[in-house]
Amino acid sequence: MKKNEQRFQNLSEFLFDKIAEKILSGEYEIGQKLIETEVMEEFSVSKSPVREALQGLMKVGLVEYRPRRGCYVKTISTQDVLNHFVVRTTIEGLAARLAYEKVESSASLELAKCYDLMREAAEKKDLRAFLDSHDQFHEFFAEKSENEILADFCKSLRIQNIRYRLQFININMDYDLHTHDELVAHFERKDLSPEKYGTLMEDHIRAGLVNFQKSYGKKKA
């Protein structure tokens, strides 16, 4: 057993996180071929967990398999981003509705902590920290939905969202931060119906789509 296999109980998940991080940071470039033997050597691991990690990355849309050629960092089109927003609007709206319905308003303290991390990152102009805390903010709703299938789907969409935002969208952190204000306030007050809170989240996601369309002058498909 190699050294990383001794340290990490689920090595494929460790590799998934590390490879995803390298893709999101740009260390692994768009269109770059991911050669299994090189990944094995880089992380001192065997072939099986590398293949499992690559399969997971294909599922979340960071890696694509080309027949008879192997795995590559996926090239993303603007249409991919538009399709992503359409699906994410519905899925995250559902997660928000379920979370709002199932948990007490005291859970808003956890949501507020995620918001504070976003605010601190925006003040420091730290884009990567901002996107990480933004991811945690939205993960809150998926986790509180108490639906594992939905939570897994949301995780895949969030990973793609970080990639899309880094590649395509001009991010104004101060503006983006305050698009989350109502989600925090209404979750604390619990003054909406679950359906209306879900709609609030849908409107929040659609605002991201509008920002993307403005950036690239695209019409909604």
N, C-alpha and C positions, 0 to 999 in steps of 0.2 A: 504494500500500500504506500502510495506516495504522500509527501508531506501535507499537501492541502487536503487530501482525502482523510487524513488523520484529524485534521483540525475542524473540518466542516461536515456535520452529520448529513446534510443534503447538498452534495457537491454540485449537482446540476443547477440548483437554485442559486448557489454562490456564483457559478459561472454565468448564469443568466444575468444576474445583477451587474457583474463586472463588464461583460461584453456590452450590455445595454448602456452602461455608463460611458464606455469608450465611444459608442456610436453617438450618443446624445452630446458628448463633449466635442465631437468632430475628430477625435484621435483615429477612429476608424472612419474613413471617408465614404461618402455616398458612392455606390458602385464598386467599392473595394471588395475583392474576393476574400472570403474568410476560409482559410485553409486549415483543416482539422489538425494536421500535424503541427502547424505553427502555433495554434491555440494550445495544444497539448504541451508543447515545449514552453510556451510563455508562462503557463500556470502550473506546470509540473503535475499534470493529471493524465489519466488514461482516456481512451477514445469514447467510451460509453457516455460519461457525463457531458462531454463536449457535444456529442450528437443530441442528447436530450436538451441541452441548453439551446442549441441552434433551432431545434424543433419548437421550443417555447417562444423563441424570438420571432420565428415565422408566424406563429399564431397571433402575436401582438402587432405584427406589421413592421418590425424593424429589419427583418432579414427576409430575403426571397430566395427560393430554390430555382435554379435554371437547369432543366433536364440535360444530363450528360456534361454539365459544366460545374455544378456545385452551388455553394451558398454565397450570396453577395449582400452587402449592406443595401437595403432597398432604396431605389430611386423613387422619389415621391413627386407626383404631379399635383397641380392646383386642383384638379378634379378629385383627387384622393382627399384633399383637405375639405372640399365642399361636402363630399359624401360622409366624411367623419363627423362634421358638425350636424348633419341631418340626423344621424344615428345617436350622437351624443346628447342632443337636445331631448330626445324621448327617454333615453336610458337614465340620464342623470336627473331628469325631472321626476321619473318614477322613484329613484333612490331617495331624492329629497322628500317626496310625499310620504314614503314609508317611514323614513327616519323621523320626520316631524310627527307622524302619527304614533310611533312606538315609544319614543323616549321622552323623559320629563324635561322641563325647561332648564333644570339644573345642568343638563348636559351642554347648555350653551356656553358654559365656562370653558369647556374643552374646545369648542368651536372658536371662541374668542381668543384663545391662546394661539391657534393657527393664524388667525387674523393679525394678531400682534407680531408674529414672526414675519408675516408678509410686510407689515408696516415698517419694521426694523430694517428689513432687507431693502425696501424702497428708499428709505432714508439714507442708507449706505450706498445706494446705486449698485447693489450686488444682484445682478440679474439671475445668476444661477441659484442663489439662495432664495430669491423671490419665487422662482418657478418651483423649487422644492417645497417651499411652504404653501404655495398655491396648490400643489399636488396633495399635500396633507389636508388642506381645507376641504377639498372635494372628496378625499378619501373618507373623511368623517361621515358623510352621508351614506356612502356605500356600506361602511361597517355597521352603522346604526340601523340600516335597513333590515338586518337580520335575515338576509337572503344571500346565501353563499354563491349561487349561480350569478345573481346580479352583481355581487361584489367583485367576482372574478372578471366579469365583462367590463365593469367600470375601471378596473385596474388596467386592463388592456387599452382602453380608450385614453386613460390618463397618460400612459407611457407614450402613445402616439401623439397626444396633444403637446407634450413637451417638445418632441421632435419637430412637429409642424410649426410651433411658435418660434423655435430657434431658427428654423430654416426660412420661414416665409413672412412672419408678421413683425412689424415694427411695434415694439412693446413700450408703452408709456406706463411705467410702474405706478406712478402716483394716481393716474386716472384709473388704471385697472384695479388698484387696491379698493377704491371707493365704489366700484361696481358690486362689491361684496357687502356693502354696508347694510342694505335692507335684509339680506339673507341672515346676517347676524342679529339684527335688531328684532326681526319678526320671530326668529327661533327663540330668542330670550323671552319675548312677550307672549308668545303662543296666542296671537290675536287673529290668526287666519285659519281657515279650514285647511286640512291636509291637501286638498285639491288645489286651493289657491296658492299654497306654498310651493307645490310642485310646479305650478305655472310660473311662479316667480323665478324658480331655478331655470325653467325653459327659456324665459325671457333673458336671463343672464347669459346663457349659452349662445342664444341668438345674437346678443350684442357682440360676442366674439366673432361670429360669422360676418356681421356687418363690418367690423374692423378689418377682417381679412379681405372682404370684397372692396373696401375703400382703398386698401393698400395696393391691390392689383387690378382695380378697375373691372372686376368680373361681375357679370350678372348672375343672379341665383339660378342654378340649373332647374 
